Amino acid sequence: MKQERITKFIKPEDADQKWYLIDAKDKVLGRLAAKVARIIRGKEKAIFTPNMDTGDFVVVINADKLRMTGKREEQKTYFSYSGYPGGTKVRSFSELMAKKPEFVFETAVKGMLPKNRLGRKIIKKLKVYAGESHPHSAQKPEVLSF
Protein backbone atom coordinates (compact mmCIF):
# COMPACT_ATOMS: atom_id res chain seq x y z
CA MET A 1 0.00 0.00 0.00
CA LYS A 2 1.39 3.33 -1.08
CA GLN A 3 1.33 6.22 1.34
CA GLU A 4 0.35 9.60 -0.09
CA ARG A 5 2.36 12.66 0.77
CA ILE A 6 0.17 15.62 1.41
CA THR A 7 1.54 19.09 1.98
CA LYS A 8 -0.15 20.71 4.93
CA PHE A 9 -0.96 24.39 4.51
CA ILE A 10 -1.97 26.20 7.64
CA LYS A 11 -4.20 29.21 7.94
CA PRO A 12 -2.95 32.34 9.74
CA GLU A 13 -5.57 31.74 12.47
CA ASP A 14 -4.16 28.27 13.17
CA ALA A 15 -0.69 29.60 14.03
CA ASP A 16 -0.62 29.97 17.81
CA GLN A 17 1.33 33.19 18.36
CA LYS A 18 3.02 33.64 21.73
CA TRP A 19 4.82 36.62 23.23
CA TYR A 20 8.42 36.33 24.42
CA LEU A 21 10.53 38.72 26.49
CA ILE A 22 14.28 38.84 25.92
CA ASP A 23 16.78 40.77 28.03
CA ALA A 24 19.58 41.99 25.74
CA LYS A 25 21.92 43.06 28.55
CA ASP A 26 25.54 42.13 27.68
CA LYS A 27 24.48 40.04 24.65
CA VAL A 28 26.32 40.14 21.32
CA LEU A 29 24.26 42.03 18.73
CA GLY A 30 24.47 39.65 15.75
CA ARG A 31 24.00 36.43 17.68
CA LEU A 32 20.93 37.73 19.48
CA ALA A 33 19.50 39.23 16.27
CA ALA A 34 19.82 35.87 14.49
CA LYS A 35 17.91 34.07 17.24
CA VAL A 36 15.19 36.74 17.35
CA ALA A 37 14.84 36.67 13.54
CA ARG A 38 14.22 32.88 13.67
CA ILE A 39 11.55 33.30 16.36
CA ILE A 40 9.59 36.09 14.66
CA ARG A 41 9.83 34.26 11.32
CA GLY A 42 8.45 31.07 12.91
CA LYS A 43 11.33 28.75 12.00
CA GLU A 44 11.40 27.33 15.53
CA LYS A 45 7.93 25.80 15.06
CA ALA A 46 6.98 22.48 13.50
CA ILE A 47 4.26 24.20 11.45
CA PHE A 48 6.70 26.58 9.69
CA THR A 49 5.57 27.49 6.19
CA PRO A 50 7.83 29.78 4.13
CA ASN A 51 4.97 31.80 2.63
CA MET A 52 2.98 32.30 5.85
CA ASP A 53 3.42 34.40 8.95
CA THR A 54 3.66 31.70 11.65
CA GLY A 55 6.08 33.48 14.01
CA ASP A 56 5.77 34.77 17.54
CA PHE A 57 6.01 38.27 18.99
CA VAL A 58 9.29 39.26 20.67
CA VAL A 59 9.83 42.10 23.14
CA VAL A 60 13.50 43.03 23.60
CA ILE A 61 14.49 45.16 26.59
CA ASN A 62 17.84 46.75 27.49
CA ALA A 63 18.78 47.30 23.83
CA ASP A 64 21.12 50.07 24.98
CA LYS A 65 23.31 47.47 26.73
CA LEU A 66 24.06 45.39 23.62
CA ARG A 67 27.68 44.87 22.68
CA MET A 68 29.82 43.83 19.74
CA THR A 69 32.94 41.70 19.70
CA GLY A 70 36.40 42.80 18.67
CA LYS A 71 36.93 46.25 17.16
CA ARG A 72 33.46 46.38 15.59
CA GLU A 73 32.20 48.98 18.08
CA GLU A 74 34.63 51.51 16.60
CA GLN A 75 34.60 50.27 12.98
CA LYS A 76 30.93 49.52 12.18
CA THR A 77 29.09 52.27 10.30
CA TYR A 78 25.50 52.81 9.17
CA PHE A 79 25.03 54.45 5.78
CA SER A 80 21.99 56.37 4.49
CA TYR A 81 21.49 58.45 1.37
CA SER A 82 18.74 61.05 0.92
CA GLY A 83 18.88 61.05 -2.89
CA TYR A 84 20.21 64.58 -3.08
CA PRO A 85 23.78 65.62 -3.92
CA GLY A 86 25.78 65.58 -0.72
CA GLY A 87 22.97 63.73 1.05
CA THR A 88 25.15 60.92 2.33
CA LYS A 89 25.07 60.31 6.09
CA VAL A 90 27.47 57.88 7.71
CA ARG A 91 26.99 57.21 11.41
CA SER A 92 29.11 55.04 13.66
CA PHE A 93 27.79 52.22 15.85
CA SER A 94 28.69 54.02 19.08
CA GLU A 95 26.99 57.24 17.89
CA LEU A 96 23.75 55.40 17.07
CA MET A 97 23.84 53.41 20.32
CA ALA A 98 23.96 56.72 22.21
CA LYS A 99 21.01 58.21 20.26
CA LYS A 100 18.79 55.32 19.05
CA PRO A 101 19.80 51.87 20.36
CA GLU A 102 16.46 50.42 19.19
CA PHE A 103 17.32 51.28 15.58
CA VAL A 104 20.58 49.32 15.73
CA PHE A 105 18.88 46.10 16.84
CA GLU A 106 15.87 46.47 14.52
CA THR A 107 18.20 47.01 11.54
CA ALA A 108 20.19 43.89 12.40
CA VAL A 109 17.04 41.74 12.60
CA LYS A 110 15.46 43.31 9.51
CA GLY A 111 18.51 42.37 7.45
CA MET A 112 17.93 38.71 8.34
CA LEU A 113 14.30 38.64 7.15
CA PRO A 114 12.92 38.23 3.62
CA LYS A 115 13.03 41.37 1.50
CA ASN A 116 9.35 41.32 0.44
CA ARG A 117 5.90 42.13 1.82
CA LEU A 118 6.06 39.14 4.17
CA GLY A 119 9.29 40.48 5.69
CA ARG A 120 7.69 43.90 6.17
CA LYS A 121 4.78 42.22 7.97
CA ILE A 122 7.03 40.05 10.15
CA ILE A 123 9.28 42.90 11.38
CA LYS A 124 6.22 44.47 13.05
CA LYS A 125 6.26 41.56 15.54
CA LEU A 126 9.53 42.87 16.99
CA LYS A 127 9.23 45.39 19.83
CA VAL A 128 12.53 46.89 21.01
CA TYR A 129 13.03 49.14 24.05
CA ALA A 130 16.20 50.78 25.36
CA GLY A 131 15.38 50.47 29.06
CA GLU A 132 13.94 47.89 31.45
CA SER A 133 10.28 48.86 31.06
CA HIS A 134 7.91 47.97 28.21
CA PRO A 135 4.15 48.49 27.64
CA HIS A 136 3.41 44.84 26.74
CA SER A 137 2.89 43.38 30.21
CA ALA A 138 -0.81 42.75 29.40
CA GLN A 139 0.26 40.10 26.85
CA LYS A 140 2.13 38.21 29.62
CA PRO A 141 5.32 37.52 27.65
CA GLU A 142 7.35 34.43 28.56
CA VAL A 143 10.95 35.17 29.52
CA LEU A 144 13.47 33.64 27.08
CA SER A 145 17.12 33.36 27.98
CA PHE A 146 19.96 32.33 25.67
Buried (B, 14 or more C-beta within 10 A) or exposed (E): EEEEEEEEEEEEEEBEBBBBBBBBEEBBBBEBBEBBBBBBBBEEBEEBBEEBBBBBBBBBBBBBBBBBEEEEBEEBEBEEEEEEEEEEEEBBBEEBBEEBBBBBBBBBBBEBBBEEEBBEEBBEBBBBBBEEEBEBEEBEBEEBEE
